Amino acid sequence: LTDAITFSAAINACQKAGEWEKALQPLCLMAQSKAEPNTITFNATTSAFREGGRWEKASQLCSVMSQSKVNSDAFTFNAMISIYEKSEEWEEALHLFNCIPRAEVQPNTITFNATISACRKCGEWGKAIQLFSAIAHGKVESSVISYNASISSYEKGGEWEKALLLVSSMAKIKVELSRITFH
């Protein structure tokens, strides 16, 4: 009897091969074999859609996941927000970010960074900065990526003084500066 692990491995193989369309086949075959999809299976399929830039399909898949009473985890949210970021769908990313507490999932650095980047890419630099500020007040540790996205957000907003202050604060708290920090 084929189980969810086997199907998840097949989905991952499709994703790594860049065949996002074929990633749905194992998920569909699960119904025929009476194997129950789980969080890992759905996350693997979502990752395949992320690689294919198919945010609409990923959103549909999340609805199916919810209807199937399969719990989302941090990886689910991170993958979805990353899809929205890649597709420049900042409103979708921010909406999903705001749904995390209802799912009783703890956002992590990746969750914040992807949401900050989605807002920044679309010119919503103020929202990106608000998210960065929320990191400082939460239980999530910021990273060089968090800082770089926030510095870039200040740049987009014409707030160069604040960008410089952020670079200075990175040095003070010993966050490793990167080439991206200065671009």
VMD Tcl script that builds the backbone (N, CA, C; Angstrom):
set m [mol new atoms 549]
animate dup $m
set s [atomselect $m all]
$s set {name element resname resid chain x y z} {
  {N N LEU 1 A 0.849 -1.178 0.000}
  {CA C LEU 1 A 0.000 0.000 0.000}
  {C C LEU 1 A 0.897 1.245 0.000}
  {N N THR 2 A 0.676 2.112 -0.961}
  {CA C THR 2 A 1.441 3.342 -1.075}
  {C C THR 2 A 0.921 4.342 -0.054}
  {N N ASP 3 A 1.848 5.020 0.612}
  {CA C ASP 3 A 1.432 5.960 1.646}
  {C C ASP 3 A 1.784 7.401 1.267}
  {N N ALA 4 A 1.445 8.320 2.161}
  {CA C ALA 4 A 1.654 9.748 1.911}
  {C C ALA 4 A 3.124 10.081 1.706}
  {N N ILE 5 A 4.026 9.376 2.369}
  {CA C ILE 5 A 5.458 9.637 2.222}
  {C C ILE 5 A 5.902 9.358 0.794}
  {N N THR 6 A 5.436 8.266 0.237}
  {CA C THR 6 A 5.789 7.905 -1.137}
  {C C THR 6 A 5.259 8.943 -2.116}
  {N N PHE 7 A 4.008 9.354 -1.924}
  {CA C PHE 7 A 3.423 10.358 -2.805}
  {C C PHE 7 A 4.148 11.703 -2.668}
  {N N SER 8 A 4.495 12.059 -1.426}
  {CA C SER 8 A 5.226 13.312 -1.202}
  {C C SER 8 A 6.582 13.282 -1.907}
  {N N ALA 9 A 7.243 12.136 -1.879}
  {CA C ALA 9 A 8.536 12.006 -2.567}
  {C C ALA 9 A 8.364 12.184 -4.075}
  {N N ALA 10 A 7.302 11.635 -4.629}
  {CA C ALA 10 A 7.033 11.791 -6.066}
  {C C ALA 10 A 6.743 13.251 -6.406}
  {N N ILE 11 A 5.997 13.920 -5.543}
  {CA C ILE 11 A 5.689 15.339 -5.752}
  {C C ILE 11 A 6.978 16.162 -5.696}
  {N N ASN 12 A 7.836 15.869 -4.718}
  {CA C ASN 12 A 9.116 16.572 -4.602}
  {C C ASN 12 A 9.981 16.361 -5.841}
  {N N ALA 13 A 9.953 15.160 -6.387}
  {CA C ALA 13 A 10.725 14.886 -7.604}
  {C C ALA 13 A 10.226 15.742 -8.764}
  {N N CYS 14 A 8.916 15.878 -8.872}
  {CA C CYS 14 A 8.336 16.745 -9.914}
  {C C CYS 14 A 8.768 18.191 -9.711}
  {N N GLN 15 A 8.731 18.637 -8.481}
  {CA C GLN 15 A 9.114 20.015 -8.167}
  {C C GLN 15 A 10.565 20.263 -8.538}
  {N N LYS 16 A 11.448 19.359 -8.167}
  {CA C LYS 16 A 12.883 19.526 -8.447}
  {C C LYS 16 A 13.177 19.482 -9.934}
  {N N ALA 17 A 12.326 18.786 -10.683}
  {CA C ALA 17 A 12.496 18.718 -12.131}
  {C C ALA 17 A 11.842 19.910 -12.844}
  {N N GLY 18 A 11.202 20.785 -12.071}
  {CA C GLY 18 A 10.534 21.942 -12.667}
  {C C GLY 18 A 9.219 21.593 -13.342}
  {N N GLU 19 A 8.634 20.477 -12.984}
  {CA C GLU 19 A 7.388 19.999 -13.586}
  {C C GLU 19 A 6.224 20.217 -12.628}
  {N N TRP 20 A 5.876 21.482 -12.393}
  {CA C TRP 20 A 4.819 21.780 -11.428}
  {C C TRP 20 A 3.488 21.178 -11.835}
  {N N GLU 21 A 3.226 21.096 -13.160}
  {CA C GLU 21 A 1.939 20.543 -13.606}
  {C C GLU 21 A 1.790 19.077 -13.211}
  {N N LYS 22 A 2.903 18.365 -13.279}
  {CA C LYS 22 A 2.870 16.932 -12.964}
  {C C LYS 22 A 2.815 16.669 -11.457}
  {N N ALA 23 A 3.095 17.677 -10.659}
  {CA C ALA 23 A 3.072 17.510 -9.204}
  {C C ALA 23 A 1.670 17.212 -8.692}
  {N N LEU 24 A 0.660 17.587 -9.461}
  {CA C LEU 24 A -0.719 17.302 -9.056}
  {C C LEU 24 A -1.087 15.832 -9.237}
  {N N GLN 25 A -0.427 15.154 -10.164}
  {CA C GLN 25 A -0.782 13.757 -10.449}
  {C C GLN 25 A -0.690 12.853 -9.220}
  {N N PRO 26 A 0.430 12.882 -8.484}
  {CA C PRO 26 A 0.460 12.023 -7.290}
  {C C PRO 26 A -0.624 12.377 -6.279}
  {N N LEU 27 A -0.929 13.663 -6.151}
  {CA C LEU 27 A -1.977 14.070 -5.219}
  {C C LEU 27 A -3.325 13.495 -5.649}
  {N N CYS 28 A -3.594 13.524 -6.938}
  {CA C CYS 28 A -4.847 12.949 -7.449}
  {C C CYS 28 A -4.871 11.432 -7.299}
  {N N LEU 29 A -3.724 10.803 -7.490}
  {CA C LEU 29 A -3.649 9.344 -7.348}
  {C C LEU 29 A -3.876 8.893 -5.899}
  {N N MET 30 A -3.608 9.798 -4.974}
  {CA C MET 30 A -3.813 9.445 -3.567}
  {C C MET 30 A -5.273 9.092 -3.302}
  {N N ALA 31 A -6.175 9.827 -3.907}
  {CA C ALA 31 A -7.608 9.567 -3.703}
  {C C ALA 31 A -7.971 8.171 -4.205}
  {N N GLN 32 A -7.393 7.792 -5.343}
  {CA C GLN 32 A -7.688 6.468 -5.907}
  {C C GLN 32 A -7.123 5.341 -5.048}
  {N N SER 33 A -5.984 5.600 -4.406}
  {CA C SER 33 A -5.343 4.545 -3.613}
  {C C SER 33 A -5.781 4.557 -2.153}
  {N N LYS 34 A -6.687 5.460 -1.819}
  {CA C LYS 34 A -7.211 5.593 -0.459}
  {C C LYS 34 A -6.158 6.070 0.542}
  {N N ALA 35 A -5.042 6.628 0.042}
  {CA C ALA 35 A -4.040 7.221 0.937}
  {C C ALA 35 A -4.509 8.616 1.311}
  {N N GLU 36 A -4.331 8.978 2.542}
  {CA C GLU 36 A -4.769 10.286 3.028}
  {C C GLU 36 A -3.658 11.316 2.830}
  {N N PRO 37 A -3.959 12.404 2.122}
  {CA C PRO 37 A -2.944 13.460 2.035}
  {C C PRO 37 A -2.756 14.110 3.402}
  {N N ASN 38 A -1.525 14.523 3.668}
  {CA C ASN 38 A -1.243 15.178 4.943}
  {C C ASN 38 A -0.565 16.526 4.692}
  {N N THR 39 A -0.160 17.170 5.751}
  {CA C THR 39 A 0.465 18.485 5.638}
  {C C THR 39 A 1.689 18.421 4.733}
  {N N ILE 40 A 2.498 17.395 4.869}
  {CA C ILE 40 A 3.724 17.263 4.069}
  {C C ILE 40 A 3.389 17.127 2.587}
  {N N THR 41 A 2.373 16.356 2.268}
  {CA C THR 41 A 1.964 16.175 0.872}
  {C C THR 41 A 1.497 17.496 0.273}
  {N N PHE 42 A 0.665 18.204 1.002}
  {CA C PHE 42 A 0.182 19.501 0.511}
  {C C PHE 42 A 1.323 20.509 0.406}
  {N N ASN 43 A 2.230 20.506 1.390}
  {CA C ASN 43 A 3.358 21.434 1.346}
  {C C ASN 43 A 4.266 21.153 0.154}
  {N N ALA 44 A 4.478 19.888 -0.151}
  {CA C ALA 44 A 5.312 19.524 -1.302}
  {C C ALA 44 A 4.677 20.032 -2.594}
  {N N THR 45 A 3.370 19.889 -2.711}
  {CA C THR 45 A 2.667 20.364 -3.905}
  {C C THR 45 A 2.711 21.888 -3.980}
  {N N THR 46 A 2.535 22.544 -2.840}
  {CA C THR 46 A 2.615 24.007 -2.801}
  {C C THR 46 A 3.992 24.472 -3.250}
  {N N SER 47 A 5.030 23.781 -2.810}
  {CA C SER 47 A 6.398 24.148 -3.225}
  {C C SER 47 A 6.578 24.003 -4.727}
  {N N ALA 48 A 5.973 22.985 -5.306}
  {CA C ALA 48 A 6.046 22.817 -6.762}
  {C C ALA 48 A 5.378 23.995 -7.467}
  {N N PHE 49 A 4.253 24.437 -6.933}
  {CA C PHE 49 A 3.569 25.599 -7.513}
  {C C PHE 49 A 4.402 26.867 -7.340}
  {N N ARG 50 A 5.113 26.962 -6.212}
  {CA C ARG 50 A 5.979 28.123 -5.992}
  {C C ARG 50 A 7.050 28.187 -7.078}
  {N N GLU 51 A 7.651 27.054 -7.361}
  {CA C GLU 51 A 8.691 27.020 -8.393}
  {C C GLU 51 A 8.125 27.369 -9.757}
  {N N GLY 52 A 6.867 27.034 -9.986}
  {CA C GLY 52 A 6.217 27.340 -11.259}
  {C C GLY 52 A 5.569 28.725 -11.280}
  {N N GLY 53 A 5.606 29.432 -10.151}
  {CA C GLY 53 A 5.006 30.763 -10.079}
  {C C GLY 53 A 3.489 30.748 -10.219}
  {N N ARG 54 A 2.850 29.703 -9.785}
  {CA C ARG 54 A 1.403 29.525 -9.922}
  {C C ARG 54 A 0.678 29.817 -8.627}
  {N N TRP 55 A 0.578 31.082 -8.275}
  {CA C TRP 55 A -0.030 31.441 -7.001}
  {C C TRP 55 A -1.510 31.105 -6.968}
  {N N GLU 56 A -2.205 31.205 -8.119}
  {CA C GLU 56 A -3.639 30.894 -8.122}
  {C C GLU 56 A -3.878 29.420 -7.792}
  {N N LYS 57 A -3.063 28.554 -8.398}
  {CA C LYS 57 A -3.195 27.105 -8.133}
  {C C LYS 57 A -2.864 26.804 -6.669}
  {N N ALA 58 A -1.831 27.459 -6.155}
  {CA C ALA 58 A -1.452 27.244 -4.762}
  {C C ALA 58 A -2.569 27.692 -3.820}
  {N N SER 59 A -3.217 28.805 -4.146}
  {CA C SER 59 A -4.343 29.281 -3.320}
  {C C SER 59 A -5.483 28.266 -3.331}
  {N N GLN 60 A -5.768 27.715 -4.500}
  {CA C GLN 60 A -6.810 26.684 -4.597}
  {C C GLN 60 A -6.438 25.471 -3.757}
  {N N LEU 61 A -5.162 25.107 -3.828}
  {CA C LEU 61 A -4.691 23.952 -3.064}
  {C C LEU 61 A -4.843 24.189 -1.563}
  {N N CYS 62 A -4.584 25.400 -1.111}
  {CA C CYS 62 A -4.765 25.719 0.318}
  {C C CYS 62 A -6.224 25.588 0.725}
  {N N SER 63 A -7.127 25.957 -0.170}
  {CA C SER 63 A -8.555 25.789 0.120}
  {C C SER 63 A -8.896 24.314 0.255}
  {N N VAL 64 A -8.355 23.495 -0.649}
  {CA C VAL 64 A -8.584 22.044 -0.584}
  {C C VAL 64 A -8.008 21.497 0.720}
  {N N MET 65 A -6.829 21.976 1.083}
  {CA C MET 65 A -6.182 21.538 2.318}
  {C C MET 65 A -7.076 21.837 3.518}
  {N N SER 66 A -7.622 23.034 3.553}
  {CA C SER 66 A -8.503 23.436 4.645}
  {C C SER 66 A -9.776 22.593 4.664}
  {N N GLN 67 A -10.371 22.387 3.492}
  {CA C GLN 67 A -11.586 21.572 3.401}
  {C C GLN 67 A -11.334 20.127 3.818}
  {N N SER 68 A -10.099 19.657 3.582}
  {CA C SER 68 A -9.733 18.284 3.938}
  {C C SER 68 A -9.399 18.145 5.418}
  {N N LYS 69 A -9.493 19.274 6.140}
  {CA C LYS 69 A -9.200 19.289 7.581}
  {C C LYS 69 A -7.748 18.917 7.880}
  {N N VAL 70 A -6.845 19.256 6.933}
  {CA C VAL 70 A -5.419 19.057 7.141}
  {C C VAL 70 A -4.856 20.365 7.675}
  {N N ASN 71 A -4.134 20.304 8.774}
  {CA C ASN 71 A -3.600 21.505 9.412}
  {C C ASN 71 A -2.441 22.100 8.623}
  {N N SER 72 A -2.422 23.412 8.585}
  {CA C SER 72 A -1.295 24.132 8.014}
  {C C SER 72 A -0.218 24.249 9.075}
  {N N ASP 73 A 1.025 24.415 8.630}
  {CA C ASP 73 A 2.116 24.675 9.559}
  {C C ASP 73 A 2.896 25.888 9.058}
  {N N ALA 74 A 3.981 26.220 9.729}
  {CA C ALA 74 A 4.771 27.395 9.325}
  {C C ALA 74 A 5.272 27.237 7.900}
  {N N PHE 75 A 5.661 26.037 7.511}
  {CA C PHE 75 A 6.143 25.818 6.145}
  {C C PHE 75 A 5.042 26.128 5.129}
  {N N THR 76 A 3.814 25.746 5.427}
  {CA C THR 76 A 2.687 26.031 4.529}
  {C C THR 76 A 2.561 27.526 4.297}
  {N N PHE 77 A 2.552 28.277 5.391}
  {CA C PHE 77 A 2.422 29.733 5.273}
  {C C PHE 77 A 3.635 30.346 4.580}
  {N N ASN 78 A 4.828 29.872 4.924}
  {CA C ASN 78 A 6.033 30.417 4.302}
  {C C ASN 78 A 6.045 30.169 2.798}
  {N N ALA 79 A 5.663 28.968 2.400}
  {CA C ALA 79 A 5.631 28.652 0.965}
  {C C ALA 79 A 4.604 29.512 0.237}
  {N N MET 80 A 3.435 29.659 0.833}
  {CA C MET 80 A 2.389 30.473 0.192}
  {C C MET 80 A 2.787 31.936 0.103}
  {N N ILE 81 A 3.309 32.480 1.184}
  {CA C ILE 81 A 3.712 33.889 1.163}
  {C C ILE 81 A 4.849 34.086 0.163}
  {N N SER 82 A 5.747 33.117 0.072}
  {CA C SER 82 A 6.846 33.201 -0.911}
  {C C SER 82 A 6.316 33.180 -2.342}
  {N N ILE 83 A 5.256 32.410 -2.570}
  {CA C ILE 83 A 4.633 32.395 -3.900}
  {C C ILE 83 A 4.067 33.778 -4.213}
  {N N TYR 84 A 3.374 34.349 -3.258}
  {CA C TYR 84 A 2.798 35.683 -3.451}
  {C C TYR 84 A 3.897 36.722 -3.650}
  {N N GLU 85 A 4.979 36.590 -2.908}
  {CA C GLU 85 A 6.102 37.522 -3.050}
  {C C GLU 85 A 6.698 37.416 -4.451}
  {N N LYS 86 A 6.932 36.196 -4.885}
  {CA C LYS 86 A 7.508 35.954 -6.214}
  {C C LYS 86 A 6.589 36.483 -7.320}
  {N N SER 87 A 5.294 36.393 -7.104}
  {CA C SER 87 A 4.300 36.832 -8.100}
  {C C SER 87 A 3.893 38.292 -7.916}
  {N N GLU 88 A 4.524 38.976 -6.956}
  {CA C GLU 88 A 4.232 40.378 -6.655}
  {C C GLU 88 A 2.761 40.606 -6.284}
  {N N GLU 89 A 2.247 39.705 -5.491}
  {CA C GLU 89 A 0.882 39.787 -4.972}
  {C C GLU 89 A 0.954 40.138 -3.486}
  {N N TRP 90 A 1.365 41.374 -3.194}
  {CA C TRP 90 A 1.604 41.779 -1.814}
  {C C TRP 90 A 0.345 41.739 -0.964}
  {N N GLU 91 A -0.801 42.067 -1.556}
  {CA C GLU 91 A -2.033 42.065 -0.765}
  {C C GLU 91 A -2.386 40.656 -0.302}
  {N N GLU 92 A -2.190 39.690 -1.185}
  {CA C GLU 92 A -2.438 38.286 -0.825}
  {C C GLU 92 A -1.469 37.848 0.274}
  {N N ALA 93 A -0.191 38.239 0.119}
  {CA C ALA 93 A 0.824 37.877 1.118}
  {C C ALA 93 A 0.473 38.463 2.480}
  {N N LEU 94 A 0.105 39.719 2.500}
  {CA C LEU 94 A -0.220 40.381 3.757}
  {C C LEU 94 A -1.495 39.805 4.380}
  {N N HIS 95 A -2.479 39.498 3.536}
  {CA C HIS 95 A -3.709 38.882 4.045}
  {C C HIS 95 A -3.398 37.534 4.704}
  {N N LEU 96 A -2.599 36.724 4.013}
  {CA C LEU 96 A -2.269 35.413 4.566}
  {C C LEU 96 A -1.458 35.555 5.851}
  {N N PHE 97 A -0.524 36.491 5.860}
  {CA C PHE 97 A 0.267 36.747 7.070}
  {C C PHE 97 A -0.658 37.064 8.247}
  {N N ASN 98 A -1.668 37.862 7.999}
  {CA C ASN 98 A -2.604 38.247 9.060}
  {C C ASN 98 A -3.522 37.098 9.490}
  {N N CYS 99 A -3.614 36.043 8.685}
  {CA C CYS 99 A -4.436 34.870 9.036}
  {C C CYS 99 A -3.685 33.870 9.915}
  {N N ILE 100 A -2.391 34.039 10.037}
  {CA C ILE 100 A -1.575 33.064 10.766}
  {C C ILE 100 A -2.041 32.859 12.212}
  {N N PRO 101 A -2.346 33.917 12.963}
  {CA C PRO 101 A -2.778 33.676 14.358}
  {C C PRO 101 A -4.009 32.785 14.477}
  {N N ARG 102 A -4.943 32.923 13.534}
  {CA C ARG 102 A -6.159 32.080 13.589}
  {C C ARG 102 A -5.835 30.614 13.380}
  {N N ALA 103 A -4.755 30.344 12.636}
  {CA C ALA 103 A -4.356 28.958 12.386}
  {C C ALA 103 A -3.513 28.398 13.528}
  {N N GLU 104 A -3.271 29.241 14.520}
  {CA C GLU 104 A -2.470 28.851 15.684}
  {C C GLU 104 A -1.089 28.357 15.279}
  {N N VAL 105 A -0.500 29.072 14.312}
  {CA C VAL 105 A 0.848 28.791 13.840}
  {C C VAL 105 A 1.716 29.973 14.234}
  {N N GLN 106 A 2.920 29.695 14.677}
  {CA C GLN 106 A 3.849 30.754 15.068}
  {C C GLN 106 A 4.652 31.198 13.840}
  {N N PRO 107 A 4.513 32.467 13.428}
  {CA C PRO 107 A 5.331 32.939 12.298}
  {C C PRO 107 A 6.806 32.938 12.693}
  {N N ASN 108 A 7.677 32.738 11.711}
  {CA C ASN 108 A 9.107 32.733 11.984}
  {C C ASN 108 A 9.803 33.786 11.116}
  {N N THR 109 A 11.104 33.808 11.156}
  {CA C THR 109 A 11.878 34.797 10.401}
  {C C THR 109 A 11.560 34.726 8.917}
  {N N ILE 110 A 11.423 33.529 8.387}
  {CA C ILE 110 A 11.122 33.355 6.956}
  {C C ILE 110 A 9.755 33.954 6.630}
  {N N THR 111 A 8.794 33.749 7.506}
  {CA C THR 111 A 7.448 34.289 7.304}
  {C C THR 111 A 7.507 35.815 7.197}
  {N N PHE 112 A 8.188 36.429 8.152}
  {CA C PHE 112 A 8.311 37.889 8.137}
  {C C PHE 112 A 9.087 38.366 6.906}
  {N N ASN 113 A 10.217 37.723 6.624}
  {CA C ASN 113 A 11.051 38.172 5.502}
  {C C ASN 113 A 10.309 38.100 4.174}
  {N N ALA 114 A 9.591 37.021 3.946}
  {CA C ALA 114 A 8.846 36.877 2.685}
  {C C ALA 114 A 7.746 37.931 2.574}
  {N N THR 115 A 7.077 38.215 3.685}
  {CA C THR 115 A 6.005 39.220 3.660}
  {C C THR 115 A 6.586 40.622 3.479}
  {N N ILE 116 A 7.676 40.913 4.168}
  {CA C ILE 116 A 8.358 42.200 3.995}
  {C C ILE 116 A 8.781 42.367 2.535}
  {N N SER 117 A 9.375 41.335 1.971}
  {CA C SER 117 A 9.838 41.410 0.576}
  {C C SER 117 A 8.687 41.584 -0.402}
  {N N ALA 118 A 7.569 40.923 -0.141}
  {CA C ALA 118 A 6.397 41.065 -1.022}
  {C C ALA 118 A 5.916 42.514 -1.027}
  {N N CYS 119 A 5.843 43.117 0.141}
  {CA C CYS 119 A 5.397 44.521 0.237}
  {C C CYS 119 A 6.414 45.454 -0.414}
  {N N ARG 120 A 7.686 45.222 -0.141}
  {CA C ARG 120 A 8.742 46.071 -0.686}
  {C C ARG 120 A 8.761 46.034 -2.205}
  {N N LYS 121 A 8.670 44.848 -2.774}
  {CA C LYS 121 A 8.709 44.690 -4.236}
  {C C LYS 121 A 7.615 45.480 -4.935}
  {N N CYS 122 A 6.488 45.616 -4.283}
  {CA C CYS 122 A 5.339 46.280 -4.901}
  {C C CYS 122 A 5.202 47.738 -4.477}
  {N N GLY 123 A 6.247 48.281 -3.876}
  {CA C GLY 123 A 6.220 49.692 -3.519}
  {C C GLY 123 A 5.489 50.006 -2.237}
  {N N GLU 124 A 5.087 49.000 -1.504}
  {CA C GLU 124 A 4.393 49.200 -0.231}
  {C C GLU 124 A 5.422 49.233 0.895}
  {N N TRP 125 A 6.358 50.165 0.773}
  {CA C TRP 125 A 7.481 50.224 1.699}
  {C C TRP 125 A 7.038 50.512 3.135}
  {N N GLY 126 A 5.993 51.292 3.324}
  {CA C GLY 126 A 5.501 51.576 4.674}
  {C C GLY 126 A 5.039 50.317 5.385}
  {N N LYS 127 A 4.327 49.466 4.654}
  {CA C LYS 127 A 3.857 48.199 5.237}
  {C C LYS 127 A 5.047 47.285 5.554}
  {N N ALA 128 A 6.053 47.302 4.676}
  {CA C ALA 128 A 7.256 46.493 4.912}
  {C C ALA 128 A 7.943 46.929 6.201}
  {N N ILE 129 A 8.046 48.221 6.405}
  {CA C ILE 129 A 8.689 48.739 7.609}
  {C C ILE 129 A 7.867 48.401 8.853}
  {N N GLN 130 A 6.546 48.459 8.750}
  {CA C GLN 130 A 5.693 48.078 9.887}
  {C C GLN 130 A 5.949 46.629 10.284}
  {N N LEU 131 A 6.098 45.760 9.277}
  {CA C LEU 131 A 6.367 44.347 9.555}
  {C C LEU 131 A 7.730 44.177 10.222}
  {N N PHE 132 A 8.724 44.918 9.724}
  {CA C PHE 132 A 10.053 44.842 10.321}
  {C C PHE 132 A 9.986 45.288 11.784}
  {N N SER 133 A 9.234 46.339 12.056}
  {CA C SER 133 A 9.073 46.817 13.432}
  {C C SER 133 A 8.399 45.754 14.296}
  {N N ALA 134 A 7.479 45.010 13.717}
  {CA C ALA 134 A 6.782 43.955 14.465}
  {C C ALA 134 A 7.739 42.845 14.883}
  {N N ILE 135 A 8.793 42.629 14.106}
  {CA C ILE 135 A 9.784 41.607 14.475}
  {C C ILE 135 A 10.398 41.979 15.824}
  {N N ALA 136 A 10.763 43.241 15.966}
  {CA C ALA 136 A 11.406 43.691 17.200}
  {C C ALA 136 A 10.502 43.515 18.421}
  {N N HIS 137 A 9.189 43.588 18.210}
  {CA C HIS 137 A 8.250 43.474 19.335}
  {C C HIS 137 A 7.752 42.042 19.553}
  {N N GLY 138 A 8.114 41.150 18.653}
  {CA C GLY 138 A 7.648 39.774 18.757}
  {C C GLY 138 A 8.719 38.835 19.263}
  {N N LYS 139 A 8.479 37.572 19.046}
  {CA C LYS 139 A 9.406 36.537 19.498}
  {C C LYS 139 A 10.261 36.015 18.338}
  {N N VAL 140 A 10.283 36.754 17.248}
  {CA C VAL 140 A 10.998 36.310 16.054}
  {C C VAL 140 A 12.308 37.075 15.937}
  {N N GLU 141 A 13.352 36.360 15.637}
  {CA C GLU 141 A 14.659 36.987 15.476}
  {C C GLU 141 A 14.805 37.503 14.048}
  {N N SER 142 A 15.286 38.730 13.913}
  {CA C SER 142 A 15.516 39.278 12.581}
  {C C SER 142 A 16.821 38.706 12.021}
  {N N SER 143 A 16.969 38.826 10.717}
  {CA C SER 143 A 18.173 38.330 10.043}
  {C C SER 143 A 18.705 39.424 9.129}
  {N N VAL 144 A 19.836 39.159 8.527}
  {CA C VAL 144 A 20.387 40.110 7.562}
  {C C VAL 144 A 19.388 40.334 6.426}
  {N N ILE 145 A 18.608 39.326 6.088}
  {CA C ILE 145 A 17.592 39.459 5.033}
  {C C ILE 145 A 16.507 40.437 5.478}
  {N N SER 146 A 16.096 40.345 6.743}
  {CA C SER 146 A 15.094 41.272 7.280}
  {C C SER 146 A 15.593 42.705 7.184}
  {N N TYR 147 A 16.821 42.896 7.614}
  {CA C TYR 147 A 17.406 44.235 7.566}
  {C C TYR 147 A 17.551 44.737 6.131}
  {N N ASN 148 A 18.069 43.890 5.245}
  {CA C ASN 148 A 18.280 44.315 3.858}
  {C C ASN 148 A 16.965 44.703 3.183}
  {N N ALA 149 A 15.927 43.909 3.410}
  {CA C ALA 149 A 14.621 44.230 2.807}
  {C C ALA 149 A 14.084 45.538 3.377}
  {N N SER 150 A 14.314 45.776 4.658}
  {CA C SER 150 A 13.832 47.007 5.286}
  {C C SER 150 A 14.629 48.220 4.809}
  {N N ILE 151 A 15.933 48.058 4.679}
  {CA C ILE 151 A 16.769 49.144 4.149}
  {C C ILE 151 A 16.324 49.490 2.736}
  {N N SER 152 A 16.070 48.480 1.930}
  {CA C SER 152 A 15.587 48.699 0.568}
  {C C SER 152 A 14.221 49.382 0.569}
  {N N SER 153 A 13.391 49.039 1.548}
  {CA C SER 153 A 12.070 49.669 1.669}
  {C C SER 153 A 12.218 51.152 1.982}
  {N N TYR 154 A 13.109 51.476 2.914}
  {CA C TYR 154 A 13.359 52.891 3.208}
  {C C TYR 154 A 13.869 53.624 1.963}
  {N N GLU 155 A 14.729 52.954 1.215}
  {CA C GLU 155 A 15.242 53.551 -0.023}
  {C C GLU 155 A 14.098 53.865 -0.982}
  {N N LYS 156 A 13.195 52.897 -1.160}
  {CA C LYS 156 A 12.052 53.107 -2.057}
  {C C LYS 156 A 11.159 54.247 -1.592}
  {N N GLY 157 A 11.110 54.451 -0.288}
  {CA C GLY 157 A 10.284 55.514 0.266}
  {C C GLY 157 A 11.007 56.845 0.383}
  {N N GLY 158 A 12.258 56.901 -0.095}
  {CA C GLY 158 A 13.020 58.146 -0.030}
  {C C GLY 158 A 13.469 58.494 1.379}
  {N N GLU 159 A 13.504 57.525 2.252}
  {CA C GLU 159 A 13.879 57.736 3.658}
  {C C GLU 159 A 15.335 57.307 3.886}
  {N N TRP 160 A 16.271 57.948 3.217}
  {CA C TRP 160 A 17.661 57.530 3.270}
  {C C TRP 160 A 18.260 57.650 4.667}
  {N N GLU 161 A 17.811 58.641 5.461}
  {CA C GLU 161 A 18.342 58.800 6.813}
  {C C GLU 161 A 18.011 57.568 7.666}
  {N N LYS 162 A 16.772 57.100 7.521}
  {CA C LYS 162 A 16.358 55.911 8.283}
  {C C LYS 162 A 17.098 54.666 7.801}
  {N N ALA 163 A 17.356 54.605 6.509}
  {CA C ALA 163 A 18.131 53.482 5.964}
  {C C ALA 163 A 19.527 53.464 6.582}
  {N N LEU 164 A 20.155 54.618 6.675}
  {CA C LEU 164 A 21.493 54.703 7.291}
  {C C LEU 164 A 21.459 54.322 8.763}
  {N N LEU 165 A 20.420 54.746 9.460}
  {CA C LEU 165 A 20.284 54.373 10.872}
  {C C LEU 165 A 20.162 52.854 11.036}
  {N N LEU 166 A 19.449 52.251 10.118}
  {CA C LEU 166 A 19.280 50.800 10.179}
  {C C LEU 166 A 20.611 50.084 9.923}
  {N N VAL 167 A 21.393 50.569 8.962}
  {CA C VAL 167 A 22.718 49.991 8.706}
  {C C VAL 167 A 23.588 50.140 9.952}
  {N N SER 168 A 23.526 51.294 10.566}
  {CA C SER 168 A 24.295 51.549 11.783}
  {C C SER 168 A 23.869 50.595 12.903}
  {N N SER 169 A 22.572 50.392 13.041}
  {CA C SER 169 A 22.089 49.497 14.102}
  {C C SER 169 A 22.509 48.048 13.837}
  {N N MET 170 A 22.623 47.678 12.567}
  {CA C MET 170 A 23.084 46.326 12.233}
  {C C MET 170 A 24.485 46.101 12.787}
  {N N ALA 171 A 25.338 47.094 12.596}
  {CA C ALA 171 A 26.716 46.978 13.074}
  {C C ALA 171 A 26.757 46.902 14.595}
  {N N LYS 172 A 25.902 47.676 15.262}
  {CA C LYS 172 A 25.890 47.700 16.723}
  {C C LYS 172 A 25.454 46.375 17.325}
  {N N ILE 173 A 24.459 45.742 16.697}
  {CA C ILE 173 A 23.973 44.471 17.262}
  {C C ILE 173 A 24.619 43.262 16.596}
  {N N LYS 174 A 25.630 43.542 15.774}
  {CA C LYS 174 A 26.471 42.505 15.148}
  {C C LYS 174 A 25.712 41.605 14.173}
  {N N VAL 175 A 24.793 42.216 13.420}
  {CA C VAL 175 A 24.170 41.502 12.309}
  {C C VAL 175 A 25.158 41.602 11.158}
  {N N GLU 176 A 25.483 40.494 10.567}
  {CA C GLU 176 A 26.478 40.463 9.500}
  {C C GLU 176 A 25.987 41.280 8.286}
  {N N LEU 177 A 26.791 42.241 7.892}
  {CA C LEU 177 A 26.467 43.045 6.708}
  {C C LEU 177 A 26.835 42.236 5.464}
  {N N SER 178 A 26.069 42.422 4.415}
  {CA C SER 178 A 26.346 41.727 3.158}
  {C C SER 178 A 26.460 42.735 2.029}
  {N N ARG 179 A 26.844 42.269 0.855}
  {CA C ARG 179 A 26.890 43.152 -0.308}
  {C C ARG 179 A 25.525 43.763 -0.597}
  {N N ILE 180 A 24.498 42.986 -0.372}
  {CA C ILE 180 A 23.125 43.462 -0.636}
  {C C ILE 180 A 22.796 44.639 0.282}
  {N N THR 181 A 23.355 44.645 1.474}
  {CA C THR 181 A 23.102 45.745 2.414}
  {C C THR 181 A 23.465 47.090 1.795}
  {N N PHE 182 A 24.511 47.099 0.980}
  {CA C PHE 182 A 25.026 48.348 0.421}
  {C C PHE 182 A 24.565 48.619 -0.997}
  {N N HIS 183 A 23.656 47.835 -1.525}
  {CA C HIS 183 A 23.161 48.055 -2.893}
  {C C HIS 183 A 21.775 48.606 -2.900}
}
mol reanalyze $m
mol bondsrecalc $m
mol representation Tube
mol addrep $m
